[in-house]
Amino acid sequence: VRQCSEHIRSAGHEPVASVIELAREFGLRLREASMLDARLALHQARTLGAVNITAGTKGARGRHVDRWVPASETAVACLVRAAALQGNGRNLIPPEMSWQQWNWRVHRVWSLARDSYGLEKIHDLRAAYACERYEQLTGSKAPVIAGDRRVSRVDDHKARDVIALEMGHARRNVVATYVGSSR
């Protein structure tokens, strides 16, 4: 993903590259990554160690529900780049573009670069985040990678609950689509 985003950045699509990086580092949907106020998120990451995702959330839940996602050193570096690109704007979407126009541009740029790096959908970056986070929380690979659950059911459920909150889902069963079955 880093190589692909660097390729996109070198082709002159810096905001698209930043959106891709944010989607991967924070497990965000494309809309959430695009609408993130990177300056505010950078401040939160540096002072609190986590970012509250409120803009672009599914069903507009962000205005009503805190959704804190931990910020790694790599994530903070992504936020630094995104905040510089954002400038005085509200997010990474150019002010002259509608959401539809921006969405189309991101997908077009992504589709031209992704195949060279063995990547598919932007939404798959969200699943990669979930699997990485599962391993951080349990010390074991996610069931979708390992082939089965390798930790106790209690530890598995605790990890799924955390991931569900970080990804904006209120239910652990939705996390199974990202990390695999808990059986």
C-alpha positions as CSV (number, residue, x, y, z in Angstrom):
1,V,0.0,0.0,0.0
2,R,2.8,2.4,0.8
3,Q,4.5,1.7,-2.5
4,C,1.2,2.2,-4.3
5,S,0.5,5.5,-2.5
6,E,4.1,6.7,-3.3
7,H,3.4,5.8,-7.0
8,I,0.2,7.8,-6.9
9,R,1.9,10.7,-5.1
10,S,4.8,10.8,-7.7
11,A,2.1,10.9,-10.5
12,G,0.9,14.2,-9.1
13,H,-2.1,12.9,-7.1
14,E,-0.9,13.8,-3.6
15,P,-4.4,14.1,-2.0
16,V,-5.5,10.8,-3.5
17,A,-2.3,9.2,-2.1
18,S,-3.1,10.7,1.4
19,V,-6.6,9.4,1.3
20,I,-5.4,5.9,0.5
21,E,-2.9,6.0,3.3
22,L,-5.5,7.3,5.8
23,A,-7.9,4.6,4.8
24,R,-5.3,1.9,5.5
25,E,-3.8,3.4,8.7
26,F,-7.1,4.1,10.4
27,G,-9.4,1.5,8.8
28,L,-11.5,4.2,7.3
29,R,-14.1,4.1,4.5
30,L,-13.2,6.2,1.5
31,R,-15.7,8.9,2.4
32,E,-14.3,9.0,6.0
33,A,-10.7,9.3,4.8
34,S,-11.6,12.0,2.3
35,M,-13.7,14.1,4.7
36,L,-11.2,13.8,7.7
37,D,-10.0,17.1,9.0
38,A,-6.3,16.2,9.0
39,R,-5.2,19.2,11.0
40,L,-7.6,18.4,13.8
41,A,-6.8,14.7,13.6
42,L,-3.1,15.4,13.7
43,H,-3.6,17.5,16.9
44,Q,-5.6,14.7,18.4
45,A,-3.1,12.0,17.5
46,R,-0.2,14.0,18.9
47,T,-2.0,14.9,22.2
48,L,-4.3,12.0,22.8
49,G,-2.7,9.1,20.8
50,A,-6.0,8.6,18.9
51,V,-8.2,10.3,16.4
52,N,-12.0,10.8,16.7
53,I,-13.7,10.0,13.4
54,T,-16.8,12.1,13.0
55,A,-17.0,13.3,9.3
56,G,-18.3,11.1,6.5
57,T,-19.4,8.3,8.7
58,K,-22.1,5.8,7.5
59,G,-25.5,7.0,8.5
60,A,-24.0,10.3,9.9
61,R,-23.3,8.5,13.2
62,G,-20.1,10.5,13.7
63,R,-21.8,13.5,15.0
64,H,-23.5,11.5,17.7
65,V,-21.0,8.8,18.6
66,D,-17.4,9.1,19.5
67,R,-15.2,6.8,17.5
68,W,-11.6,6.9,18.7
69,V,-9.1,5.1,16.5
70,P,-5.5,4.7,17.9
71,A,-2.8,6.5,15.9
72,S,0.5,4.7,15.3
73,E,3.7,6.5,14.3
74,T,3.0,5.6,10.7
75,A,-0.5,7.0,11.0
76,V,0.8,10.3,12.5
77,A,3.2,10.6,9.5
78,C,0.3,10.1,7.2
79,L,-1.6,12.8,9.0
80,V,1.4,15.2,8.8
81,R,1.4,14.8,5.0
82,A,-2.4,15.1,4.8
83,A,-2.5,18.2,7.0
84,A,0.1,19.9,4.8
85,L,-2.0,19.1,1.7
86,Q,-5.2,20.2,3.3
87,G,-3.9,23.7,4.1
88,N,-6.7,25.9,5.2
89,G,-9.4,23.7,3.7
90,R,-11.8,21.5,5.8
91,N,-10.5,18.2,4.3
92,L,-8.7,16.7,1.4
93,I,-11.5,17.1,-1.1
94,P,-10.7,20.1,-3.4
95,P,-13.2,22.9,-2.8
96,E,-14.1,23.1,-6.5
97,M,-15.1,19.4,-6.5
98,S,-18.3,17.7,-5.4
99,W,-18.2,14.4,-3.4
100,Q,-19.2,12.6,-6.6
101,Q,-16.4,14.2,-8.7
102,W,-13.8,13.5,-6.0
103,N,-15.0,9.9,-5.5
104,W,-14.7,9.3,-9.3
105,R,-11.2,10.8,-9.3
106,V,-10.0,8.7,-6.4
107,H,-11.3,5.5,-8.0
108,R,-9.9,6.3,-11.4
109,V,-6.4,7.1,-10.0
110,W,-6.5,4.0,-7.7
111,S,-7.6,1.7,-10.6
112,L,-4.6,2.9,-12.7
113,A,-2.1,2.1,-10.0
114,R,-3.4,-0.8,-7.8
115,D,-2.8,-3.7,-10.2
116,S,0.9,-3.1,-10.3
117,Y,1.0,-3.6,-6.5
118,G,-1.4,-6.6,-6.2
119,L,-4.2,-4.5,-4.7
120,E,-7.8,-4.6,-5.5
121,K,-10.6,-2.5,-3.8
122,I,-10.0,0.5,-1.6
123,H,-12.4,-1.1,0.9
124,D,-9.9,-4.0,1.2
125,L,-7.6,-1.5,3.1
126,R,-10.2,-1.4,5.8
127,A,-10.0,-5.2,6.1
128,A,-6.2,-5.1,6.3
129,Y,-6.5,-2.6,9.2
130,A,-8.9,-4.9,11.0
131,C,-6.7,-7.9,10.6
132,E,-3.6,-6.0,11.8
133,R,-5.5,-4.6,14.7
134,Y,-6.8,-8.1,15.6
135,E,-3.2,-9.4,15.7
136,Q,-2.2,-6.4,17.9
137,L,-5.0,-7.0,20.4
138,T,-4.7,-10.8,20.6
139,G,-1.1,-11.6,19.6
140,S,-2.4,-14.0,17.0
141,K,-3.2,-13.7,13.3
142,A,-6.8,-13.0,12.3
143,P,-8.8,-16.2,11.6
144,V,-9.2,-15.2,7.9
145,I,-5.4,-15.3,7.7
146,A,-4.6,-18.2,10.1
147,G,-7.4,-20.4,8.8
148,D,-9.1,-20.6,12.2
149,R,-9.4,-18.9,15.6
150,R,-6.2,-19.4,17.6
151,V,-7.1,-17.5,20.8
152,S,-9.7,-18.1,23.4
153,R,-13.3,-17.1,22.6
154,V,-13.1,-14.5,25.4
155,D,-10.0,-12.8,23.9
156,D,-11.4,-13.1,20.4
157,H,-14.7,-11.4,21.5
158,K,-12.8,-8.6,23.3
159,A,-10.7,-7.9,20.2
160,R,-13.8,-7.9,18.0
161,D,-15.6,-5.5,20.3
162,V,-12.6,-3.1,20.2
163,I,-12.3,-3.4,16.4
164,A,-16.1,-2.9,15.9
165,L,-16.0,0.4,17.8
166,E,-12.9,1.6,16.0
167,M,-14.4,0.8,12.6
168,G,-17.8,2.4,13.4
169,H,-19.8,-0.7,13.9
170,A,-21.7,-1.3,17.0
171,R,-21.7,-5.1,16.6
172,R,-18.9,-7.6,16.7
173,N,-20.6,-9.9,14.2
174,V,-19.9,-7.3,11.4
175,V,-16.2,-7.5,12.2
176,A,-16.3,-11.2,10.9
177,T,-16.5,-9.9,7.4
178,Y,-13.1,-8.4,7.9
179,V,-11.2,-10.8,10.2
180,G,-13.0,-14.1,9.6
181,S,-15.3,-16.3,11.7
182,S,-14.8,-16.7,15.5
183,R,-15.5,-20.4,15.3
